[in-house]
Amino acid sequence: MNTSSQALADDQGISEFHTISHGLYIGGQWRQSADGRGIRVIDPSTEAIIAAVPDATLEDAAAAVDAAAKAAHGWRTMSPRRRSEILRRCFELMTERSEALATLIALENGKALRDARGEIAYAAEFFRWNAEAAVRITGEFGTAPSGTNRIVVDYEPIGICVLITPWNFPAAMATRKIAPALAAGCTVILKPASETPLTAYALAALYQDAGVPPGVVNVLTTTSPGPVTAAMLADPRVRKLSFTGSTGVGRALLAEAAKHVVSCSMELGGNAPFIVFDDADLEAALDGAMVAKMRNAGEACTAANRLYVQSGIYEAFCDGLEKRMSSLMVGAGTDPDTECGPMITRKAVEKIDRLVTDAVARGARIMCGGSVLSGGGFFYPPTVLRDVPGDARMAHEEIFGPVAPISSFETEVEVIARANDTEYGLAAYIYTRDLARGMRVAARIESGMIALNRGLMSDPAAPFGGVKQSGLGREGGQHGISEFMEAKYIAVTI
């Protein structure tokens, strides 16, 4: 660890880690980039430079693929029980180091410490669930309809996997991919976001401590993600790309992967509707809205992006949400009292402000917040807008911030049409006391995931993913492991 990073670790109480940034993690070794360049990591709460990590080159990317290939045979032929025990140890170490990891996330991401703690607990669960699932991967056996042969289906690791994760959940987005890939018997190369690389490197050290063999997990950071990813995908030993991020980048990666016929899993953008019917439990709906909207200060692909409230409960809901949002404490992520931390960059704040300004210009009314906070850090206040028209930009774009735009509706048919009026289909929320209505509306909403009378839907045991422009494939549960396996059919003569 370099001197500045060590001082940072000591100041934040995370010096128990072997590293915040030893360097690129390739083949079980810490190394600098081939050209010695670095990437500065910024604390979004203060705009201070807190560390630097290596900036990987094409040469480094090739070395990572070589390391993953070298480790591949040993890992895929290791007994499922042994792989399971290593994954279980990853879970245990994450749990033991949870407070230090949460502090690190709050520092480099700006996420409120309470949200960071929740992320670590969620991230660790992917290792526990997949540790249990690793010993339960089974094949299929049957008789061909003709009666001439048996049908035997075996499931094998797909091969080397390139995993690309975003900055908003630096631990959970990594473990949601790494854990099932390892359970399936694959080796991986993780490219975390350059805004939040420290968590990925801290976790790499943790995997090493848990007994993950050298080369099974490799981590590299780069400011040239396009060329570096393209170089890895062009290597015929790489057989899987799993990406979480924007739809625009996802489209570009799909095109690149298509050149080499590489299997892809894509968790892309969202535009989640949050629907509240007149018969909903008002307090429960408000509780759910706060979770669905303000988890990670709204910087989540599943965040409630459009709140549709039926006219009979509309005024009460608007008033209740304004009261709750305006009382949230805004501050640095590492401050234990913070309830809404900063955005990730100044650019993110500027985008949110443009969306709010556009909505107001089209007739929306500000109930609280609505303007950029002065001073240092990338802060935007919790904001509630009412009477947001359907032609506002925020009705069609991800806000990715602490802004709740509310609109009223009259009928079930109307709100379903409005909810589906988007190219995205990742998540949706429905509040009603009528279970039949809830299930009926859920069936008609074009979304990969529905939360019915809940503000949180993510679960390591459940399939996470979307439809339309929100992605391909699923993460979590047995579906998540299947994404990293290939079916092999063997015809056996009777």
C-alpha positions in Angstrom: 0.0 0.0 0.0 1.4 3.4 -0.9 1.9 5.9 1.9 -1.1 8.1 1.1 -3.4 5.1 0.9 -2.0 3.7 4.2 -2.7 7.1 5.9 -6.2 7.1 4.5 -6.8 3.5 5.7 -5.6 4.4 9.2 -7.7 7.6 9.3 -10.8 5.6 8.3 -10.3 2.6 10.5 -9.7 0.2 7.7 -6.1 -0.6 8.1 -6.9 -4.3 8.7 -6.9 -4.8 4.9 -3.8 -5.9 3.2 -4.5 -3.2 0.6 -6.7 -0.4 -0.6 -4.6 -0.2 -3.8 -1.6 -2.5 -4.2 -2.1 -2.4 -7.9 -3.8 -4.5 -10.6 -4.7 -8.0 -9.2 -3.6 -10.5 -11.8 -2.7 -14.1 -11.3 -2.8 -13.7 -7.5 -0.1 -10.9 -7.7 -0.3 -7.1 -7.2 1.3 -5.2 -10.0 1.4 -1.7 -11.5 0.1 -1.1 -15.0 2.5 -1.7 -17.9 3.0 2.0 -18.5 2.9 3.1 -14.9 0.0 5.4 -15.3 -2.6 5.9 -12.5 -6.2 6.8 -11.9 -7.1 9.3 -9.2 -10.0 8.3 -6.9 -12.2 11.2 -5.7 -14.2 11.4 -2.5 -17.5 12.9 -3.8 -18.3 14.3 -0.4 -15.3 16.6 -0.4 -13.9 16.4 -3.9 -10.5 15.5 -2.4 -8.2 13.0 -4.0 -8.1 10.0 -1.7 -6.0 7.4 -3.6 -4.7 6.4 -7.0 -5.0 3.0 -8.7 -3.2 1.7 -11.8 -4.6 2.4 -15.3 -4.5 -0.9 -17.1 -3.3 -1.2 -20.7 -3.9 -3.8 -23.4 -0.8 -5.6 -22.3 -2.3 -5.8 -18.7 -5.6 -7.1 -20.1 -3.8 -9.8 -22.0 -1.9 -10.8 -18.9 -5.3 -11.1 -17.0 -6.7 -13.4 -19.7 -3.5 -15.5 -19.5 -3.8 -15.8 -15.7 -7.5 -16.8 -15.9 -6.7 -19.4 -18.6 -3.9 -20.8 -16.5 -6.1 -21.2 -13.5 -9.2 -22.5 -15.4 -8.5 -26.2 -15.5 -7.7 -26.5 -11.8 -10.7 -24.5 -10.8 -13.3 -26.2 -13.0 -12.0 -29.7 -12.0 -11.9 -28.8 -8.3 -14.6 -30.7 -6.4 -17.9 -28.7 -6.0 -17.6 -29.2 -2.2 -14.2 -27.5 -2.1 -15.4 -24.6 -4.3 -18.3 -24.3 -2.0 -16.1 -24.1 1.1 -14.1 -21.3 -0.4 -17.2 -19.3 -1.4 -18.5 -19.8 2.1 -15.2 -18.4 3.5 -15.6 -15.4 1.3 -19.0 -14.8 2.9 -17.6 -15.2 6.4 -14.7 -12.8 5.8 -17.1 -10.2 4.2 -19.2 -10.5 7.3 -16.3 -10.1 9.7 -15.0 -7.1 7.8 -18.4 -5.6 7.1 -17.9 -2.3 8.9 -14.5 -1.6 7.3 -15.9 -2.4 3.9 -18.9 -0.2 4.4 -16.7 2.7 5.5 -14.6 2.2 2.4 -17.7 2.3 0.1 -19.0 5.4 1.9 -15.7 7.1 1.4 -15.1 6.4 -2.3 -18.8 6.3 -3.4 -20.3 8.9 -1.0 -23.1 6.4 -0.1 -24.6 7.0 3.3 -23.0 4.7 5.8 -26.3 3.0 6.6 -26.8 2.2 2.9 -23.2 1.0 2.6 -23.7 -1.4 5.5 -26.8 -2.7 3.7 -24.9 -3.2 0.5 -22.2 -5.2 2.2 -24.7 -7.5 3.9 -26.5 -8.0 0.5 -23.2 -8.5 -1.4 -22.0 -11.1 1.1 -25.2 -13.1 0.7 -24.3 -13.9 -2.9 -21.3 -15.8 -1.6 -23.4 -17.7 1.0 -26.2 -18.5 -1.5 -23.8 -19.6 -4.2 -21.7 -21.6 -1.8 -24.9 -23.6 -1.1 -25.8 -23.9 -4.7 -22.4 -24.9 -5.9 -22.9 -28.5 -4.6 -26.4 -28.8 -6.1 -25.6 -28.3 -9.8 -27.2 -31.3 -11.5 -27.7 -32.6 -15.0 -30.7 -34.3 -16.7 -31.5 -37.8 -17.7 -34.3 -39.2 -19.9 -35.3 -41.4 -22.8 -35.6 -40.1 -26.3 -39.3 -40.2 -27.6 -38.1 -42.7 -30.3 -36.9 -45.1 -27.5 -33.5 -45.5 -29.3 -31.3 -43.7 -26.9 -31.0 -42.1 -23.5 -30.7 -38.3 -23.3 -28.0 -37.2 -20.9 -27.5 -33.5 -20.3 -24.5 -32.3 -18.4 -23.8 -28.6 -17.4 -20.2 -27.4 -17.8 -18.5 -24.1 -16.9 -18.8 -21.7 -19.9 -15.2 -20.6 -19.7 -13.3 -17.4 -18.9 -15.7 -14.5 -18.0 -15.2 -10.8 -18.3 -17.3 -9.0 -15.7 -17.9 -5.2 -15.9 -19.5 -3.5 -13.0 -20.7 0.1 -12.2 -19.9 2.5 -9.5 -23.2 2.7 -7.7 -22.9 -0.7 -5.9 -19.2 -1.4 -6.0 -19.4 -4.5 -3.8 -22.8 -6.0 -4.6 -22.5 -5.7 -8.4 -19.2 -7.5 -8.2 -20.2 -10.4 -5.9 -23.5 -10.8 -7.8 -21.4 -11.8 -10.8 -18.2 -13.3 -9.2 -20.0 -15.7 -6.8 -22.1 -17.6 -9.4 -19.3 -17.6 -11.9 -17.0 -19.3 -9.4 -19.8 -21.6 -8.2 -20.2 -22.7 -11.9 -16.4 -23.4 -12.1 -15.4 -20.4 -14.2 -12.5 -18.1 -13.8 -13.1 -14.3 -14.1 -11.6 -10.9 -14.9 -13.4 -8.1 -13.1 -13.2 -4.5 -14.5 -14.8 -2.3 -11.8 -15.8 1.4 -12.5 -12.8 3.7 -12.3 -14.8 6.0 -9.9 -15.0 3.3 -7.2 -12.1 0.9 -7.6 -11.0 0.6 -4.0 -13.8 -1.7 -2.9 -13.0 -4.1 -5.7 -9.3 -4.3 -4.7 -10.1 -4.7 -1.0 -12.4 -7.6 -2.0 -9.7 -9.1 -4.1 -7.4 -9.2 -1.1 -10.3 -10.8 0.8 -10.8 -13.5 -1.8 -7.1 -14.2 -1.6 -7.4 -14.7 2.2 -10.4 -16.9 1.7 -8.4 -19.4 -0.4 -9.4 -18.4 -4.0 -6.5 -19.8 -6.0 -4.3 -17.3 -8.0 -5.8 -16.4 -11.4 -9.3 -17.5 -10.6 -10.3 -13.9 -9.9 -8.4 -11.0 -11.6 -9.1 -7.3 -11.2 -8.0 -4.5 -13.4 -9.0 -0.8 -13.6 -8.7 1.3 -16.7 -9.6 4.7 -18.2 -9.8 3.0 -21.6 -12.6 0.5 -21.0 -13.6 0.2 -24.7 -10.2 -0.9 -26.1 -9.3 -3.0 -23.1 -12.7 -4.8 -23.1 -12.5 -5.3 -26.9 -9.0 -6.8 -26.6 -10.3 -9.3 -24.0 -13.4 -10.2 -26.0 -11.2 -10.8 -29.1 -9.3 -13.5 -27.2 -10.9 -16.9 -28.1 -10.4 -18.1 -24.6 -13.0 -15.6 -23.3 -16.5 -17.0 -23.6 -18.7 -14.8 -21.4 -19.3 -11.1 -20.9 -21.5 -10.0 -18.0 -22.1 -6.2 -17.9 -24.1 -3.9 -15.6 -24.4 -0.3 -16.7 -26.2 2.0 -19.1 -28.2 0.8 -22.1 -26.0 2.8 -24.5 -22.8 1.2 -23.3 -24.5 -2.2 -23.3 -25.5 -1.9 -26.9 -21.9 -1.1 -27.9 -20.6 -4.1 -25.9 -23.2 -6.4 -27.5 -22.0 -5.3 -30.9 -18.4 -6.0 -29.9 -19.2 -9.4 -28.4 -21.1 -10.3 -31.5 -17.9 -10.1 -33.6 -16.6 -13.1 -31.6 -19.9 -14.9 -30.7 -19.3 -14.3 -27.0 -22.3 -15.1 -24.7 -23.6 -12.0 -23.0 -25.6 -11.1 -19.9 -26.7 -7.5 -19.7 -28.3 -5.6 -16.8 -29.0 -2.2 -18.2 -31.0 0.9 -17.6 -34.3 1.3 -15.9 -37.3 3.7 -15.6 -39.3 2.1 -12.8 -42.9 3.1 -12.3 -44.1 3.3 -8.7 -47.9 2.9 -8.7 -50.2 3.7 -5.7 -53.9 2.9 -5.9 -56.5 4.7 -3.8 -57.0 1.6 -1.7 -53.3 1.3 -0.7 -52.1 1.6 2.9 -50.9 5.2 2.7 -48.2 4.8 5.3 -46.9 1.6 3.8 -46.8 3.2 0.4 -44.8 6.2 1.7 -42.4 3.8 3.5 -42.0 1.9 0.3 -41.5 5.0 -1.8 -38.7 6.2 0.5 -36.9 2.9 0.1 -37.6 2.5 -3.6 -36.6 6.2 -4.3 -33.9 6.9 -1.8 -31.9 3.7 -1.5 -28.4 4.9 -2.4 -29.8 8.5 -2.8 -31.6 7.4 -5.9 -28.5 6.2 -7.7 -29.9 2.8 -8.5 -31.2 1.2 -11.7 -34.2 -0.1 -9.7 -35.0 3.3 -8.2 -38.6 4.5 -8.5 -38.3 7.0 -11.4 -41.9 7.8 -12.0 -44.5 7.9 -9.2 -48.1 7.5 -10.3 -50.7 8.0 -7.5 -54.4 7.6 -8.0 -56.4 10.8 -7.6 -58.2 9.9 -4.4 -55.0 9.5 -2.4 -52.9 11.9 -4.4 -52.8 15.0 -2.1 -52.2 12.9 1.0 -49.3 11.0 -0.7 -47.7 14.2 -2.0 -47.8 15.9 1.4 -46.5 12.8 3.2 -43.6 12.3 0.8 -42.7 15.9 1.0 -42.6 15.8 4.8 -40.4 12.7 4.7 -38.0 13.8 2.0 -37.5 17.3 3.4 -36.5 15.9 6.8 -33.6 13.8 5.4 -30.1 14.7 6.6 -27.8 15.5 3.7 -24.1 15.0 4.4 -20.8 13.1 3.8 -21.2 9.4 3.3 -18.9 8.5 6.2 -21.0 10.6 8.7 -23.1 8.1 10.6 -26.0 10.6 10.7 -26.2 11.1 6.9 -29.3 9.8 5.2 -28.6 11.2 1.8 -25.0 11.4 0.6 -23.5 13.1 -2.5 -23.9 12.1 -6.1 -20.9 10.4 -7.7 -19.7 13.3 -9.8 -20.3 17.0 -10.6 -21.6 15.9 -14.0 -24.3 13.7 -12.3 -25.5 16.7 -10.3 -25.7 18.9 -13.4 -27.8 16.2 -15.2 -30.2 16.0 -12.3 -30.5 19.8 -12.2 -31.3 19.9 -15.9 -34.0 17.3 -15.6 -35.6 19.2 -12.7 -35.4 22.5 -14.5 -37.0 20.9 -17.6 -39.9 19.4 -15.5 -40.6 22.8 -13.8 -40.6 24.6 -17.2 -43.3 22.1 -18.4 -45.5 22.7 -15.4 -44.2 20.6 -12.5 -44.3 22.1 -9.0 -41.4 21.9 -6.5 -42.5 20.8 -3.1 -39.0 20.6 -1.6 -35.4 20.8 -2.8 -35.1 21.5 -6.4 -31.8 23.4 -6.6 -28.1 22.5 -6.4 -26.6 22.9 -2.9 -23.7 25.3 -2.5 -20.3 24.4 -1.0 -17.9 21.5 -1.7 -18.9 18.0 -2.7 -21.4 16.8 -5.3 -24.6 17.3 -3.4 -28.2 17.5 -4.6 -31.0 17.8 -2.0 -33.9 15.3 -1.7 -36.5 16.8 -4.0 -40.2 16.2 -4.5 -42.0 17.4 -7.7 -45.8 17.1 -8.1 -47.9 17.3 -11.2 -45.0 16.2 -13.4 -46.3 16.0 -17.1 -45.8 13.0 -19.3 -43.6 15.0 -21.7 -41.0 15.9 -19.1 -37.6 14.5 -19.8 -37.4 12.8 -16.4 -40.5 10.7 -17.4 -38.4 9.1 -20.1 -34.8 9.2 -18.7 -33.2 7.7 -15.6 -32.9 10.5 -13.0 -30.3 8.6 -10.9 -30.6 10.9 -8.0 -32.8 11.9 -5.0 -35.7 13.4 -7.1 -39.3 12.0 -6.8 -41.6 13.1 -9.6 -45.3 12.5 -8.8 -48.2 12.4 -11.3 -51.8 11.5 -10.7 -53.9 9.0 -12.6 -57.6 7.9 -12.6 -57.9 4.4 -13.9 -56.1 1.1 -13.9 -56.0 0.9 -17.7 -54.6 4.4 -17.8 -51.7 3.8 -15.4 -50.7 0.5 -17.0 -50.4 2.3 -20.4 -48.3 5.1 -18.8 -46.1 2.6 -16.9 -45.4 0.7 -20.1 -44.7 3.9 -22.2 -40.9 3.5 -22.0 -38.2 1.5 -23.8 -37.1 0.1 -20.4 -38.5 -2.7 -18.4 -36.4 -3.5 -15.3 -38.4 -2.9 -12.2 -41.9 -1.7 -11.1 -43.7 -1.2 -7.8 -47.4 -1.6 -7.1 -49.3 -0.6 -3.9 -52.8 -1.8 -3.3 -54.8 -3.7 -0.7 -56.5 -5.7 -3.4 -54.3 -8.7 -4.1 -56.2 -9.7 -7.2 -55.7 -6.2 -8.6 -52.0 -6.3 -7.7 -51.5 -9.6 -9.5 -53.5 -8.4 -12.5 -51.6 -5.2 -12.9 -48.3 -7.0 -12.3 -49.1 -9.4 -15.1 -49.7 -6.5 -17.5 -46.6 -4.4 -16.6 -43.7 -4.9 -19.0 -41.0 -5.4 -16.5 -38.6 -8.2 -15.4 -39.2 -7.6 -11.7 -42.3 -6.4 -9.8 -42.4 -5.4 -6.1 -46.0 -5.8 -4.8 -46.6 -3.8 -1.6 -42.8 -3.7 -1.1 -40.2 -1.0 -1.7 -37.3 -3.5 -2.2 -37.2 -6.5 -4.5 -33.6 -7.5 -4.8 -32.7 -10.9 -3.3 -29.7 -13.1 -3.9 -32.0 -16.1 -4.3 -34.2 -14.5 -6.9 -33.6 -13.7 -10.7 -32.6 -10.1 -11.2 -33.0 -8.6 -14.7 -35.2 -6.8 -17.1 -37.0 -6.9 -20.5 -37.0 -4.6 -23.5 -34.0 -2.2 -23.4 -33.2 -3.1 -19.8 -31.1 -6.1 -20.6 -30.6 -9.8 -21.3 -30.3 -12.7 -18.9 -30.7 -12.8 -15.2 -28.5 -12.6 -12.1 -29.3 -14.2 -8.7 -30.8 -17.5 -7.8 -30.3 -20.6 -9.9 -30.8 -18.4 -13.0 -27.6 -16.6 -12.1 -25.5 -19.7 -12.1 -27.0 -20.9 -15.3 -25.7 -17.8 -17.1 -22.2 -19.1 -16.5 -22.8 -22.7 -17.7 -23.3 -24.5 -21.0 -25.5 -27.5 -21.6 -23.8 -30.6 -23.1 -26.1 -33.2 -24.6 -24.8 -36.8 -24.8 -26.9 -39.4 -26.7 -26.4 -42.9 -25.2 -27.5 -45.9 -27.1 -29.7 -48.2 -25.1 
